[in-house]
Amino acid sequence: MKWYWKTAIALAFVGAIAMAATAFGQSDPGSPRPTATTSVQAQARPRLGRLGNRIVHGDLTLNTRKGIVTAKIDGGTVTAVDASARTLTIKRADGQSVSFTATDATRVRKDGQKAAFSDIAKGDLVQVIQVDRGDGFVVALIRDRGAGTAANSPAAAGAL
């Protein structure tokens, strides 16, 4: 077979693939098209979604910029809080009560905004994230989701 026939067959094959790819990429005009804005927003804010609200307890091993880190996460309703001693007791959805002591380095977020430890109130739904710093677990972050109601409590969220 001559070289120009091989070239012609190769070009025809590439053209057929290109046309098929174009036809496959077309969609119904009524279907929503993703925009650059939505994809950038999705990449900028990775979220756990509803799964984050269902976490009762977890032990995690994370790969961070500083290396491998062991962490714990507990979620539940605040049953006792002492702002002066920086202590917090929560009751998890599995019925277990867990107490924590925050440090000066503990970050507190309430409804997605920076907050102080004194902003945490009895009855609030919280998630407490502890990180192993080498000499034991230290409370790194407390996420306060506001007053707990039957609609947004971890127990009402149901099973996965």
N, C-alpha and C positions, 0 to 999 in steps of 0.2 A: 504494500500500500504506500502510495506516495505521501510525502510530508504534507502537502496542501490538503489532502483528504483527511488526514489525521487532525490537522488544524481546524478544518471545517466541522468535523464531527465534535471536537472538543468545544468549539464556540457554540454549536447548536445545543449541546448538553448544558453548558453554562447559561445560555439564554433561556432554556426551558426551566431550569431551576430558579432563575431570577423571576420569571413570570409566575411560577407557582408560589414563590415566596411573597410576591406582591399581591396575588389573589388571596392567599391565606391571611395576609395582614389586614385586608379590608374587613370592615365590620359593618353591621347594620347602622344606618345613620341615626337611628333612635337610641342606640346604646350609648351610655356615658363613656366619655373618653378621659383617660387619666391626664392630668396636667402636670407640668413641671412643678408647680407650686405644691400640689398635694403630695407628690413623691418626695419633695424636699422636706416638707413638714413631717412626713412619716419617718424619714431618716433622722431628722433632728430630735425627735422625741420618741425614743423607743419606750413602749409602755407594756406593762403586764396585763392591762385591761382588767377584766372582771376576775381573772385568776388571782391578781394581787389582793383582791378583797376576800378571797376564800382561804388564804393561807392561815393555818392554825399554828403550826410549828414546822420548822425545817432546819436541817443541818446542811450547810453548803460548803463546797470547796471551790474557790474562785481563782481564776488566773488574772491577776492585775498587773499593772505596770511595775509594781514593786515586788512581784513574785506571787507565789501561791499563798492564799489567805483562807483560813477557816472562819466561817461565820455561822451565826444562828439567827433565825427570825421567828418571832412569836407575835401572834395577833390575838386581840381580844378586847374586852370591855374593862375600862379602868374601874377598880373597886375601891382603891385607896391611893391618895397622892399626898405627899408632904413636900411642898416647894422648898422649905428651908433646909431639909435634909436631902433633898433631890432624890427621893425614893418614890417608886411607883409600883403598884400591885395591879395585875390584870387577871381576869378570869377568861381563859380560852374557851372556845366552843366545845372542846372535848371535856370541859368541866374542871380542868386543872388550874389552880391559881399559881402564878409565877410573880416573883418580886424582882425588881431591878433597882440599881443605884446608878444614877447618871454622874458624869464628871463635868468639869468645865469645858472639856472638848466635845461633849455630846451636842449634836445638832438636833434641833427640834423644828419640825415643819407642821403647820396646822393649815389644813385645806389648801396645801400646795405653796404656802407662803412661809417665810421665816417667822419663827415664833420663839418665845421664851418658855422655859420649863414651867413657869408659873401660869402659863396659858392653858395647861392641861387640866381638865376638870373630871371629877368623878362622873362616870357614865359615858365618857367619850370612847369611841372606837379607835384603837391605836395599833400600830405595828412597831415592835422594838427590834432593831437590828444590832446584834452584838458581833464584835470582831475579836479574834484571838490575837493579841499583841505580843505573844510569847510568854507572858507571865499570867495568863488567864484571859477570860473574855471581858471586854469593856464595851459598854453601851456606846455605839457610834452614832446612831440615828433613831429618833422617835418620830414616826409619822402619825399625826393626830388627824383623824377624819371627821371630827366633830361628834356631836351627841349621837349616841347609838339609838336606833329605832328598830322596830321589828322588820322594817322593809330593807334596811341596809346592814343588818348584823350578819356576821359570818355564818351563823347557824341558819338564817333564813335564805342564804344564797343557794343552798341546796348542794347536791353532789355534782361532781364534774360529769 
